[in-house]
Structures are given as structure tokens and as C-alpha cells.
Amino acid sequence: MSQLEFKVACYGAGYFSQFHFDAWQRIDGAVLVGIANRSIDKIPEIGVAKFADVDALLAETKPDILDIITPPVTHLDTIKRALDFGVKAIICQKPFCENKA
């Protein structure tokens, strides 16, 4: 039986993101294809493509999964953009938005 592979992209490179990057690299079948962050210099050197914005990340890597590791104020817009790019699975651990409106 062949191993199922899926492409994962991460948006955010703050302190907690290092735990996400490490976890994705240890999961069988997960291929970390890129990381985006407004400050591209904050993205660690771990052998994946770096992007300054999430649109470029999504357009160029075409991930199966987007892992959002950014502050809550960015979540709703990022989720909508990922859906527009056809991302099938989105991981967002914090609130999707700051209020009901």
C-alpha cells in the first residue's frame, strides 16, 4: 500500500509556530511545502519555501492543509482567502474572529 501524502502550508512564524513546524515534519505523509509571515526574516531555515504573504503561499504551493498560526485578528480574512484558493482543510486553533459581527 502506498503512503498517502498531503501538502501542508503554515501562515505565521511567531514563537509558538516552531512547535507546529516540528510537528508537521514528524507526521508521516505530511509534506511541509511553505511558510508565510509578514516579516519573512522571522521564518526559520528549515528547508521549506518562504513567503511574505499568504496569497503567494497559497498560489505557489497549492496546499491540501493550511495551518494558521497568527493572531486572532487575521483569522477570518485568512480563512476566507484559503477557501477562495481551494484549500480543503484549515487548522485555526484560536477564535475564527473577534466578535459575532
Secondary structure, 3 states (H helix, E strand, C coil): CCCCCEEEEEECCCCCHHHHHHHHHHCCCEEEEEEECCCHHHCCCCCCEEECCHHHHHHHHCCCEEEECCCHHHHHHHHHHHHHCCCCEEEECCCCCCCCC
